[in-house]
C-alpha cells in the first residue's frame, strides 16, 4: 500500500477519526505519568478503537480481519472471565503480528518511516476486538488479579494505538520529504515550502505521541501479551525517538535548500522579464543557498543512527537534488555573464 493510502485505510474504521479528519491538526495523546490507570486511561485519541457494539449486528464486527468471526455481545456475556481475558490477549497478539508483518521482518522495528506497506486498518480492528473482550470481562464480578490484568491489557492497547499514530505520522513525513525532492527538481518553491512545513508539523505531532508512549506504565504492562516483551517495547520506543530526532534535523537542514529553490525561481523570472543582471545576482545567491543546504543535509545524514535508517534513502535523495540544482544554477548565471 502506498503511503498516501494509509489514511484511506484507517478512514473506513468507525472511531478512527483523528488522523483521517485532520492529519496535521490537534495534539498528541493525553496519557500522563500516572501508573495506576485502568484499561482506558490516558493514551492517544488518534486511532481510537470503536466503542463496544458499534459495528455489525449485536456488537459483531462488520469488517473482521481475514474473515474471522467476531463474537456477538450475547456470546461474550456467556464467556467466562478467564476465556475473555485469553481472547483479549490473543487479539492483541494478532495486532502485533500484523504490525510486524508490514515490515517483512520479525520485530516491530522492521517497520520504519520508509515502510510503504504499513496498513493500520487490520491492526486497529484487532485492537477493537481485544477491547470488546476485556470490557466484557470487566462487567463481571472480578477478583483483584483479573482487574490488574484488564488494566495491563488496556495499556497494551494504548501503546499499540500510540505506535500506530507515530508510525503513520513518520511515514507520511517521509512521503512529504520525497515530495520535496520532486519540488527541488522542478524548481517549485511553493510546493517545496509547503511540503517541508508539513513534514515539520508531522514531526512535532509525532514527537508528542512518542513522549506519550514512553510512559513507564507501558513498559510494565507489555509482557501480559505473548507477542510482546519489555525488550521489544524499548526497541520500538528507541526507534521512534531516533526517527523523530532525525526528521527534526532534516527539516531544519532543508530550510536553506528551500530558500535556494525560491531564489532560483526568482532568478528565472527576472531573466524572462528582461533583467539578466538581477537574475545573475539571484542565481549566485541561490547557488550559495543550495551549497549550504546540501552541506546541512550531509551533516544530518552523517548523524543518522542505524535504528533510524528509514530516513537514509530520502536524505541522500535530497542531497543529490540540492547539489544538482547548485550545479544547474551556476551554469545559469555564468551563461548570463558570458
C-alpha positions, 0 to 999 in steps of 0.5 A, spaced: 500 500 500 502 506 498 503 511 503 498 516 501 493 510 502 494 509 509 489 514 511 484 511 506 485 505 510 484 507 517 478 512 514 473 506 513 474 504 521 468 507 525 472 511 531 478 512 527 477 519 526 483 523 528 488 522 523 483 521 517 479 528 519 485 532 520 492 529 519 496 535 521 491 538 526 490 537 534 495 534 539 498 528 541 495 523 546 493 525 553 496 519 557 500 522 563 505 519 568 500 516 572 501 508 573 495 506 576 490 507 570 485 502 568 484 499 561 482 506 558 486 511 561 490 516 558 493 514 551 492 517 544 485 519 541 488 518 534 486 511 532 481 510 537 478 503 537 470 503 536 466 503 542 463 496 544 457 494 539 458 499 534 459 495 528 455 489 525 449 486 528 449 485 536 456 488 537 459 483 531 464 486 527 462 488 520 469 488 517 473 482 521 480 481 519 481 475 514 474 473 515 474 471 522 468 471 526 467 476 531 463 474 537 456 477 538 455 481 545 450 475 547 456 470 546 461 474 550 456 475 556 456 467 556 464 467 556 467 466 562 472 471 565 478 467 564 476 465 556 475 473 555 481 475 558 485 469 553 481 472 547 483 479 549 490 477 549 490 473 543 487 479 539 492 483 541 497 478 539 494 478 532 495 486 532 502 485 533 503 480 528 500 484 523 504 490 525 510 486 524 508 483 518 508 490 514 515 490 515 517 483 512 521 482 518 520 479 525 520 485 530 516 491 530 522 495 528 522 492 521 517 497 520 520 504 519 518 511 516 520 508 509 515 502 510 510 503 504 506 497 506 504 499 513 496 498 513 493 500 520 486 498 518 487 490 520 491 492 526 486 497 529 480 492 528 484 487 532 485 492 537 477 493 537 476 486 538 481 485 544 477 491 547 470 488 546 473 482 550 476 485 556 470 490 557 466 484 557 470 481 562 470 487 566 462 487 567 463 481 571 464 480 578 472 480 578 477 478 583 483 483 584 488 479 579 483 479 573 482 487 574 490 488 574 490 484 568 484 488 564 488 494 566 495 491 563 491 489 557 488 496 556 495 499 556 497 494 551 492 497 547 494 504 548 501 503 546 499 499 540 494 505 538 500 510 540 505 506 535 500 506 530 499 514 530 507 515 530 508 510 525 503 513 520 505 520 522 513 518 520 511 515 514 507 520 511 513 525 513 517 521 509 512 521 503 512 529 504 520 529 504 520 525 497 515 530 495 520 535 496 525 532 492 520 532 486 519 540 488 527 541 488 527 538 481 522 542 478 524 548 481 517 549 485 518 553 491 511 553 493 510 546 493 517 545 496 515 550 502 509 547 503 511 540 503 517 541 508 512 545 513 508 539 513 513 534 514 515 539 520 508 539 523 508 531 522 514 531 526 512 535 532 505 531 532 509 525 532 514 527 537 508 528 542 505 521 541 512 518 542 513 522 549 506 519 550 508 512 549 514 512 553 510 512 559 513 507 564 506 504 565 507 501 558 513 498 559 510 494 565 504 492 562 507 489 555 509 482 557 501 480 559 501 479 551 505 473 548 507 477 542 510 482 546 516 483 551 519 489 555 525 488 550 521 489 544 517 495 547 524 499 548 526 497 541 520 500 538 520 506 543 528 507 541 526 507 534 521 512 534 525 517 538 531 516 533 526 517 527 523 523 530 530 526 532 532 525 525 526 528 521 527 534 526 534 535 523 532 534 516 527 539 516 531 544 519 537 542 514 532 543 508 530 550 510 536 553 506 535 548 500 528 551 500 530 558 500 535 556 494 529 553 490 525 560 491 531 564 489 532 560 483 525 561 481 526 568 482 532 568 478 528 565 472 523 570 472 527 576 472 531 573 466 524 572 462 522 579 464 528 582 461 533 583 467 539 578 466 543 582 471 538 581 477 537 574 475 545 573 475 545 576 482 539 571 484 542 565 481 549 566 485 545 567 491 541 561 490 547 557 488 550 559 495 543 557 498 543 550 495 551 549 497 549 550 504 543 546 504 546 540 501 552 541 506 546 541 512 543 535 509 550 531 509 551 533 516 544 530 518 545 524 514 552 523 517 548 523 524 543 518 522 543 512 527 542 505 524 535 504 528 533 510 524 535 508 517 528 509 514 530 516 513 537 514 509 534 513 502 530 520 502 536 524 505 541 522 500 535 523 495 535 530 497 542 531 497 543 529 490 537 534 488 540 540 492 547 539 489 544 538 482 540 544 482 547 548 485 550 545 479 544 547 474 544 554 477 551 556 476 551 554 469 545 559 469 548 565 471 555 564 468 551 563 461 548 570 463 555 573 464 558 570 458 
